Amino acid sequence: MRLIPRLATALSGLVFALGGVVALAPAAHATPQACFYTVLERHPEANPEVVERACRLGAEGGAESVRACYFELRREHVPAVLAYEACRRSAAEE
């Protein structure tokens, strides 16, 4: 008789754990969004369309993409340190 409550508890714990993993999964792939929001929070004068395009460029990965992202943000007068951090964040492995 005690087997059924234990089994129910174990299954509900498993479902809860898997639900937590699924809930966190989209955040793990949000690196271009992290770049976008980082730039706009610290430099609100930047054009959101340009920032989005730059962050998507950086998300392609590789040194060339990070450089392209960086120069795109610098053309928008985003400070150098902020542009570099955001582009590196965008290019982070998913």
Buried (B, 14 or more C-beta within 10 A) or exposed (E): EEEEEEEEEEEEEEEEEEEEEEEEEEEEEEBBBBBBBBBBEBBEEBEEEBBBBBBBBBBBBEEEBBBBBBBBBBEBEBEEEBBBBBBBBBBBEE
